Amino acid sequence: MKYPKTIAPFMRIVGKEMDLPPLDTNPFSTLPLESSDSNLLVGRQHMLTVLSQYMKFRATRRILLVGEHGSGRTSLLRCASKTAPISVHIDRISRMDAGLNLLKDIYSRFVNSNVPESRNDLTMKILEASQNYTKALPLIVIDASTVDVSALDVALRDTLPTLERIQAVIVVVLETKDKAMLHESVLQRLDQMQPLANLSLEEIQLLVERRIQQSTSQPFSFVKEDAQHLLEQTSGLPSNVIRVMRDAIDNAKMSQYTYVEPHYKSSTPLSEPLYNPTLFEPTPQSSFESLFPEPDEFTEGLTEPSSTEDLDKDSEALQLEQDTRIMESIEDMNLFDLDLE
């Protein structure tokens, strides 16, 4: 059955109509495989066998390995390093003296951290160290997927005569689009393996089944129609297949947990502010405001006048008393001290 290209079939794949075995963790990680996880490497077994044979039978090779980003180049070479007595991974190349610095990086990781100053001594000690491994050849990986290809081209053109003398399997890793940037003389001296292809329908089934079975003791079968839908969505690129399955399993498994919205309690009612400065700080008053007492101080104890005439007399007396108090207060404050001289 062919599903429409929507997100709904992914939910069907990972938990709606198809039951998943109990999983404590998500077995789909986008990190490259380690050498101990070679059983999870799918679709690259032939190339893994070839590289392992070169190292076991001491057949020195200078190999150019190309593939798209996410095609599994790093996982392949990490799994291949399981056969090598020592594995060196170079992932940076300096633009200044690219060839010399490449040899220094190989020496520091392959021989010793004390790098000789002389290029002749550097070369001879690398060659001597490579001859010390008699059972299997070392593996040297020059991963240019994250470096300047022009610097890689200069470094290889400068060091290929030396690299060809080292008793090791040397693999140069490139993205497919960067291959054309290498000089023809470099390409002619490297064994070019077939680019890493995308996974087929059967390989997608195998990848999903192996990863899930590694995380559970129960048998699991990934049906062909679900693998077909996954192939259509990802074009078979390993990193895309793993990412889709990782996200889908997270969504399916994490949905069994209920998210509880946190609530924070407060002793203050919501209708009142949490902080009221007027409760703690007095309202500032000017010095002149303090001169005038509240009207209650003057009206307290006064009797209600019996007539309009009495009211007028009381008002005049009250005004006179207020004026007298104001003048006395001003004299006490001594607001002005003038020196006429």
C-alpha positions in Angstrom: 0.0 0.0 0.0 1.3 3.4 -1.0 0.8 6.2 1.6 0.5 9.9 0.8 3.5 11.9 1.7 2.2 13.4 4.9 3.3 13.1 8.6 0.4 10.8 9.5 2.0 7.6 8.1 5.0 8.1 10.3 2.8 8.0 13.3 1.3 4.8 11.9 4.7 3.3 11.5 5.8 3.9 15.0 2.9 3.2 17.2 -0.5 3.6 15.8 -1.4 0.6 13.8 2.0 -1.2 14.3 3.0 -2.2 17.8 6.5 -1.6 19.0 8.2 -3.8 21.6 9.1 -2.2 24.9 12.0 0.3 24.5 13.8 1.9 27.4 15.8 4.2 25.0 15.5 5.3 21.5 17.8 3.1 19.4 18.0 5.6 16.5 20.9 8.0 17.0 22.4 10.2 14.3 25.8 9.9 15.8 28.3 7.8 13.7 28.7 4.2 14.8 31.6 3.1 16.9 33.9 0.2 16.0 32.0 -2.0 18.5 28.7 -1.4 16.6 29.7 -2.9 13.3 26.7 -5.2 13.4 24.5 -2.1 12.9 26.3 -1.1 9.7 23.8 -1.7 6.9 24.4 -1.4 3.1 28.2 -1.0 3.5 29.2 -4.6 4.3 30.9 -5.2 1.0 33.2 -2.1 1.3 33.8 -2.9 5.0 35.0 -6.4 3.9 37.3 -5.0 1.3 38.9 -2.5 3.6 39.4 -5.2 6.3 41.0 -7.5 3.7 43.5 -4.9 2.7 44.6 -4.5 6.3 44.6 -8.2 7.2 46.6 -9.2 4.1 48.9 -6.1 4.3 47.9 -4.8 0.9 48.8 -1.1 1.0 46.2 1.1 -0.7 45.6 4.8 -1.2 41.8 5.1 -1.6 39.5 7.9 -2.4 36.1 7.4 -0.7 33.3 9.8 -1.8 29.7 10.1 -0.7 27.0 12.5 0.3 26.8 14.0 3.7 25.0 11.5 5.9 25.8 8.5 3.7 27.7 6.8 6.5 31.3 7.3 5.5 32.4 8.0 9.1 30.5 5.0 10.4 32.1 2.8 7.8 35.6 3.8 8.6 35.1 3.6 12.3 33.9 0.0 11.9 36.8 -0.7 9.6 39.2 0.5 12.3 38.3 -2.5 14.4 40.6 -4.6 12.1 43.5 -2.1 12.2 46.2 -2.3 14.9 46.1 1.5 15.1 43.8 4.0 13.5 44.6 7.7 12.8 41.9 10.2 11.8 43.0 13.5 10.4 40.1 16.0 10.1 41.9 19.3 9.7 44.5 20.6 7.2 46.3 23.9 7.6 46.4 26.3 4.6 50.0 27.3 5.5 52.5 24.7 4.5 49.7 22.2 4.0 51.8 19.2 3.0 54.3 19.6 5.9 51.5 20.2 8.5 49.7 17.1 7.2 52.8 15.0 7.8 53.2 16.5 11.3 49.6 15.6 12.1 50.1 12.0 11.0 53.3 11.8 13.0 51.9 13.2 16.2 49.0 10.7 16.2 50.8 7.8 14.6 54.2 7.9 16.2 54.8 10.5 18.9 53.7 13.9 20.1 57.3 15.2 19.8 57.4 16.2 16.2 60.9 16.5 14.5 61.7 19.9 12.9 63.4 18.4 9.9 61.1 17.1 7.2 63.5 14.3 6.4 63.5 13.0 10.0 59.7 13.4 10.0 59.3 11.2 6.9 61.8 8.5 7.9 60.3 8.1 11.4 56.8 7.8 10.0 58.0 5.1 7.6 59.9 3.2 10.3 56.8 3.3 12.6 54.5 1.9 9.9 56.8 -1.1 9.5 56.5 -2.1 13.1 53.0 -3.6 12.6 53.5 -7.1 11.2 50.0 -8.7 11.6 47.8 -6.0 10.0 48.3 -2.6 8.4 47.4 0.6 10.2 44.5 2.7 9.0 45.0 6.4 8.2 41.9 8.4 7.4 42.2 11.9 5.9 38.7 13.3 6.3 38.3 16.4 4.1 34.5 16.7 4.5 34.9 19.6 6.9 38.1 21.2 5.6 39.1 23.4 2.7 39.4 21.2 -0.4 42.0 23.5 -2.0 44.2 23.0 1.1 43.7 19.2 0.8 44.6 19.3 -2.9 47.9 21.1 -2.1 48.7 18.8 0.7 48.1 15.6 -1.3 50.1 16.9 -4.3 53.0 17.6 -1.9 52.9 14.5 0.2 51.7 11.7 -2.1 55.2 10.4 -2.8 55.6 10.0 1.0 52.1 8.6 1.6 52.7 5.9 -1.0 55.7 4.6 1.0 53.9 4.3 4.3 52.9 0.7 5.1 49.2 1.5 5.8 45.8 1.7 4.2 45.2 5.4 3.7 41.6 6.6 2.9 40.9 10.1 1.7 37.2 11.1 2.4 35.4 13.6 0.3 31.9 14.7 -0.5 30.8 13.9 -4.0 30.6 17.5 -5.1 34.2 18.2 -4.0 35.8 15.5 -6.0 36.1 17.7 -9.1 38.2 20.2 -7.1 41.1 17.7 -6.8 43.9 17.9 -9.4 43.9 15.2 -12.1 47.4 14.1 -11.0 46.0 13.4 -7.5 43.0 11.5 -8.8 45.2 9.3 -11.0 47.2 8.1 -8.0 44.3 7.2 -5.8 42.2 4.1 -6.0 38.7 5.4 -6.5 36.0 3.2 -4.9 32.4 3.4 -5.9 30.5 6.3 -4.2 28.4 5.2 -1.2 24.9 4.6 -2.6 21.6 5.2 -0.7 19.9 2.3 1.0 17.6 0.0 -0.9 14.1 -1.1 0.3 15.5 -4.3 1.9 18.4 -2.4 3.5 16.0 0.0 5.1 14.0 -2.9 6.6 17.3 -4.4 7.9 18.5 -1.2 9.4 15.2 -0.6 11.3 15.0 -4.2 12.5 18.6 -4.4 13.7 18.4 -1.2 15.7 15.1 -2.0 17.4 16.1 -5.6 18.1 19.3 -4.4 19.8 17.3 -2.5 22.3 14.8 -5.2 23.1 14.8 -9.0 23.7 11.5 -9.4 21.7 11.4 -10.2 18.0 10.5 -7.4 15.6 9.7 -7.3 11.9 9.5 -4.1 9.9 6.9 -4.7 7.1 7.7 -3.9 3.5 5.0 -1.4 3.0 6.2 0.7 5.9 9.8 0.5 4.6 8.6 1.6 1.2 7.0 4.6 2.6 10.2 5.4 4.6 12.2 5.0 1.3 9.9 7.5 -0.4 10.3 10.1 2.4 14.1 9.8 2.8 15.4 8.7 -0.6 17.3 6.0 1.3 19.9 8.3 2.7 21.0 6.6 6.0 21.0 9.7 8.1 17.5 10.7 6.9 16.1 7.2 7.6 17.6 7.3 11.1 16.4 10.8 11.8 12.8 10.1 10.8 12.7 6.9 12.9 14.2 8.7 15.8 11.7 11.5 15.8 8.8 9.3 15.2 9.7 6.9 18.1 10.2 9.9 20.4 6.7 11.2 19.6 5.1 7.8 20.0 6.8 6.8 23.2 6.8 10.2 24.9 3.1 10.6 24.4 2.4 8.1 27.1 3.7 10.6 29.7 1.2 13.3 30.7 2.6 16.8 30.9 1.4 18.6 34.1 1.3 22.4 34.0 3.1 23.7 37.1 1.2 25.9 39.5 2.8 28.3 42.0 1.0 29.2 45.2 1.1 32.7 46.8 -0.2 33.9 50.2 -1.3 37.1 48.6 -4.7 37.1 46.8 -4.6 37.5 43.1 -6.7 40.7 43.4 -4.0 42.4 45.5 -0.5 43.4 44.3 2.3 41.4 45.7 4.2 44.5 46.8 2.7 47.9 47.8 5.4 50.5 48.6 2.9 52.7 50.3 2.5 50.2 53.1 6.2 50.5 54.0 7.3 54.0 53.0 5.7 57.3 54.3 4.4 59.7 51.8 6.9 62.5 51.5 5.7 66.0 52.4 7.3 69.4 51.9 8.2 71.7 54.8 5.4 74.0 53.9 2.8 71.3 54.0 3.8 70.5 57.6 3.0 74.0 58.6 -0.7 73.4 58.0 -2.4 71.1 60.4 -5.4 69.0 59.4 -8.7 70.7 59.5 -9.9 68.2 62.1 -7.4 69.7 64.6 -9.3 73.0 64.5 -12.8 71.8 64.2 -12.5 69.2 66.9 -14.5 70.3 70.0 -16.3 73.1 68.2 -20.0 73.3 68.6 -22.3 73.8 65.7 -23.3 77.5 65.3 -26.9 78.3 66.1 -27.3 81.0 63.5 -25.8 82.6 60.4 -24.4 85.5 62.5 -22.7 83.1 64.9 -21.3 81.1 61.9 -19.7 84.2 60.5 -18.2 85.2 63.9 -16.8 81.7 64.3 -15.3 81.7 60.8 -13.6 85.1 61.4 -12.2 83.8 64.8 -11.0 80.6 63.2 -9.3 82.4 60.3 -7.6 84.8 62.8 -6.3 81.9 64.9 -4.9 80.1 61.8 -3.1 83.3 60.6 -1.6 83.8 64.0 -0.3 80.2 64.1 1.2 80.4 60.6 3.1 83.6 61.5 4.4 82.1 64.7 5.6 79.0 62.8 7.4 81.0 60.2 9.2 83.0 62.9 10.2 79.8 64.6 11.6 78.3 61.4 13.7 81.4 60.7 13.5 80.7 57.0 15.3 83.9 56.0 18.5 85.3 57.5 19.4 88.5 55.6 22.6 90.4 55.9 21.7 93.9 54.6 25.3 95.0 54.8 
